[in-house]
Amino acid sequence: MREDPSFAYSLSQSEDGWRWRVFDEDGVTVADGAHTSQDAALAAVNAMLRNAGMDLGAAA
């Protein structure tokens, strides 16, 4: 049986808002984007993880 993939994410503030990236367990960027608010950036990360079968709410 194969284990579920692991992901990490980063949020960073930029001049025009917030940039985010999601990395796989090998450190490869699998998704990224930018939003004007931190909440919107975190929601985008959460949506990506939810599509991958994970959820930030489950990790908290």
ChimeraX commands (.cxc) that place a marker at each C-alpha (Angstrom):
marker #1 position 0.00,0.00,0.00 radius 0.5
marker #1 position 1.33,3.43,-0.96 radius 0.5
marker #1 position 1.44,6.26,1.60 radius 0.5
marker #1 position -0.35,9.53,0.92 radius 0.5
marker #1 position 1.98,12.18,-0.46 radius 0.5
marker #1 position 3.35,14.82,1.89 radius 0.5
marker #1 position 3.30,18.52,1.07 radius 0.5
marker #1 position 4.74,21.68,2.59 radius 0.5
marker #1 position 3.76,25.25,1.81 radius 0.5
marker #1 position 5.20,28.72,2.15 radius 0.5
marker #1 position 3.56,32.12,2.34 radius 0.5
marker #1 position 5.55,35.29,1.84 radius 0.5
marker #1 position 4.56,38.92,1.74 radius 0.5
marker #1 position 5.42,40.83,-1.42 radius 0.5
marker #1 position 4.96,44.43,-2.52 radius 0.5
marker #1 position 1.58,43.69,-4.08 radius 0.5
marker #1 position 0.21,41.08,-1.65 radius 0.5
marker #1 position 1.06,37.50,-0.71 radius 0.5
marker #1 position 2.84,34.80,-2.71 radius 0.5
marker #1 position 2.38,31.14,-1.91 radius 0.5
marker #1 position 3.99,27.88,-2.99 radius 0.5
marker #1 position 3.24,24.23,-2.29 radius 0.5
marker #1 position 6.10,21.71,-2.41 radius 0.5
marker #1 position 6.04,17.93,-2.62 radius 0.5
marker #1 position 8.17,15.72,-0.39 radius 0.5
marker #1 position 11.09,16.01,-2.83 radius 0.5
marker #1 position 11.03,19.82,-2.59 radius 0.5
marker #1 position 9.57,20.31,-6.06 radius 0.5
marker #1 position 7.07,23.17,-6.42 radius 0.5
marker #1 position 3.73,21.64,-7.39 radius 0.5
marker #1 position 1.60,24.80,-7.22 radius 0.5
marker #1 position 2.07,28.53,-6.68 radius 0.5
marker #1 position 0.25,31.79,-6.92 radius 0.5
marker #1 position -0.23,35.29,-5.58 radius 0.5
marker #1 position -3.16,37.07,-3.93 radius 0.5
marker #1 position -3.75,40.50,-2.48 radius 0.5
marker #1 position -4.55,39.22,1.02 radius 0.5
marker #1 position -3.00,36.64,3.28 radius 0.5
marker #1 position -6.41,35.02,3.83 radius 0.5
marker #1 position -6.92,34.58,0.08 radius 0.5
marker #1 position -3.43,33.10,-0.32 radius 0.5
marker #1 position -4.00,30.66,2.53 radius 0.5
marker #1 position -7.40,29.72,1.08 radius 0.5
marker #1 position -5.71,28.94,-2.25 radius 0.5
marker #1 position -3.14,26.73,-0.49 radius 0.5
marker #1 position -5.92,24.99,1.41 radius 0.5
marker #1 position -7.89,24.41,-1.82 radius 0.5
marker #1 position -4.82,22.89,-3.48 radius 0.5
marker #1 position -4.18,20.61,-0.50 radius 0.5
marker #1 position -7.86,19.64,-0.33 radius 0.5
marker #1 position -7.70,18.63,-4.00 radius 0.5
marker #1 position -4.66,16.53,-3.11 radius 0.5
marker #1 position -6.62,14.88,-0.28 radius 0.5
marker #1 position -5.21,16.98,2.55 radius 0.5
marker #1 position -6.56,19.94,4.49 radius 0.5
marker #1 position -4.85,22.52,6.73 radius 0.5
marker #1 position -7.77,22.31,9.15 radius 0.5
marker #1 position -7.03,18.62,9.71 radius 0.5
marker #1 position -3.40,19.44,10.57 radius 0.5
marker #1 position -4.29,22.04,13.21 radius 0.5
marker link #1:1,2 radius 0.2
marker link #1:2,3 radius 0.2
marker link #1:3,4 radius 0.2
marker link #1:4,5 radius 0.2
marker link #1:5,6 radius 0.2
marker link #1:6,7 radius 0.2
marker link #1:7,8 radius 0.2
marker link #1:8,9 radius 0.2
marker link #1:9,10 radius 0.2
marker link #1:10,11 radius 0.2
marker link #1:11,12 radius 0.2
marker link #1:12,13 radius 0.2
marker link #1:13,14 radius 0.2
marker link #1:14,15 radius 0.2
marker link #1:15,16 radius 0.2
marker link #1:16,17 radius 0.2
marker link #1:17,18 radius 0.2
marker link #1:18,19 radius 0.2
marker link #1:19,20 radius 0.2
marker link #1:20,21 radius 0.2
marker link #1:21,22 radius 0.2
marker link #1:22,23 radius 0.2
marker link #1:23,24 radius 0.2
marker link #1:24,25 radius 0.2
marker link #1:25,26 radius 0.2
marker link #1:26,27 radius 0.2
marker link #1:27,28 radius 0.2
marker link #1:28,29 radius 0.2
marker link #1:29,30 radius 0.2
marker link #1:30,31 radius 0.2
marker link #1:31,32 radius 0.2
marker link #1:32,33 radius 0.2
marker link #1:33,34 radius 0.2
marker link #1:34,35 radius 0.2
marker link #1:35,36 radius 0.2
marker link #1:36,37 radius 0.2
marker link #1:37,38 radius 0.2
marker link #1:38,39 radius 0.2
marker link #1:39,40 radius 0.2
marker link #1:40,41 radius 0.2
marker link #1:41,42 radius 0.2
marker link #1:42,43 radius 0.2
marker link #1:43,44 radius 0.2
marker link #1:44,45 radius 0.2
marker link #1:45,46 radius 0.2
marker link #1:46,47 radius 0.2
marker link #1:47,48 radius 0.2
marker link #1:48,49 radius 0.2
marker link #1:49,50 radius 0.2
marker link #1:50,51 radius 0.2
marker link #1:51,52 radius 0.2
marker link #1:52,53 radius 0.2
marker link #1:53,54 radius 0.2
marker link #1:54,55 radius 0.2
marker link #1:55,56 radius 0.2
marker link #1:56,57 radius 0.2
marker link #1:57,58 radius 0.2
marker link #1:58,59 radius 0.2
marker link #1:59,60 radius 0.2
view
